Amino acid sequence: MSEPKLLNLTVPQLQERLVAAGLSKTGRKVDLVTRLLQAQGPAESASTIEDKSTAASAGGSASKDLPPVYHNPKTRLVEISFESLEELEKTIRILEVEAGKRYSLTMEVPLTQAALTMLAVSPLGRELEVLYCCPEYEDSNPPVIDTSK
């Protein structure tokens, strides 16, 4: 099952799948999804990500869908700024994340709980060091994001 589909399941549904696979059912939702994805082995979605990221890094058509990526020599961070949730979702699917590199993301739009969860379980989220959220809200009631999940 793909990562987005797993993220749409409830914790009890994820725990049911983990028990059926003989895996531990304890932990946060992000941990449960990660455990299921790891148990699947090289998933179909992972090969799709690699194919798209290879095209993007080679200057293929996928690269123009990505926001600018800046390698800051002073902080040694790979910095990416997003102006829409769609950009974040595309980047999570396309960007070839290098283990050991440090990433900094700036969100210029409100971040939803679903987008934060998707980011957290992605390769980009696992290598993320800094997350700036600086959206401009149209009203005085910004959404509440639960980071404990």
N, C-alpha and C positions, 0 to 999 in steps of 0.2 A: 504494500500500500504506500502511496506517495506521502511525502511530508505534509503538504497542505491538507490532505484527507485525514491524516492522523491528528493534526492540530484541531480539526473540527469535531473530533470525538470527545466525549466526556471522560473524566478521570476513571470512573468505574468501567467504562467500555475499554479504555486502554489497559486497565488492570486485568480485565477479563482476557484480553489478548496475550498479555504477558504471562499469566498463569497457564494458558493453553500452550504457550511456547516453552514452558518450564523455566521462566525467568522471574526474578524478583519483581514484586509489584509495589515496592515502596519508593517514596521520593516524590518530588514535585512533578507537575505535568510535563515540564520540559525534559526532565530526566526520563520519564516513562517513554516519551516520544523518541528521544535519542536512543534509548535501549532497544526499542522496537526496530528502529532504522538500522542500528548496528547488527541486530540479529538477522536482518534480511540480507546482510552481506552487500556486495556491490549492487545497489538497487538500480533499477531502470532510470530513475530520476538522476542518480549520480552520473551515469554515463551521458545523459543528456546535458547536464551541467558542464561536464568536461568538454563535450563536443562544441557547445556554444561558447565556452570561455576560450577555447583554442581559436575559434573563429574571431572572437573579439580581440584577443591578444595579437592575432595575425593581421588585424586591420580589416576583418571581414565586416559584413553588414551589421552584426550584433554590436560592434563597438560604438556605432553612432547612437545606439539606444542607451548607452551608459552615460551617467553624469561624468564630468571631468574628474580624473584621479590625479592627485598631487602628491608627489613623494617629497616630504619636507626633510631636507638634509640636516637641519638643526635639531629637530625632535626625533628624527628617524621614524616618523609615522607616515603611513599611507593615509592621506586625508581625502574623504569623499563627502560632498555636500548634496543633500536631496531636497528638491523643491516639490516633490509629490510622493505619495505612497506607492504609486505605480513605478516610479524610478527605483525606489527601495526594493520592491518585489522583483523587478527585472534584474537589478544588480545582484540580488541574492541568488537568482537562477543562473546568471551568466558569468559573473566575475570569477576568475580563477584565483582562489585564495591560496596564498603560499604559507604553509605552516612556519611558525617562527617570526613572521612579519607582524608588525604592530599596526593596527588600524584605528583610525579616528573617524567617526561619522558625525555629521551635523544634520539634524532634521529641522528644516525650515517650515514644516507643516505639522499639524497635530499628529501625534503617533497614537495609533489605536492599540488596544490590548492584543488583538490578533496579529498585527504587524510586529509588535514587540516580541511576541511568542515565536513567530516565524523567524525573526532575526536571531533570537536566542539559541534556537536549535540548528541554525545554519552554520556551515563552515566559517562564514564571515563573522557571525556572532561569537563563535568559539575563540576567534583570534582578536576580537574587539577589545581595545584597551580604553577608549574614550568614546562616550556617547553624549553629544550635546543636543538638547532639545530646546529650540528657541523659536517656536511658531508664534505667529500673531493670531490671537483668537478674535473672532468676530463678536463674541459676547463676553460677558464677565464670568462665565461658568465653564472653565476649561475641564475636559474630561479627566477622570481619575484613572491612573494606570496602576495596577497591582503588580509590583515587581517581585512579590514573594512566590509567585507561581513558577 
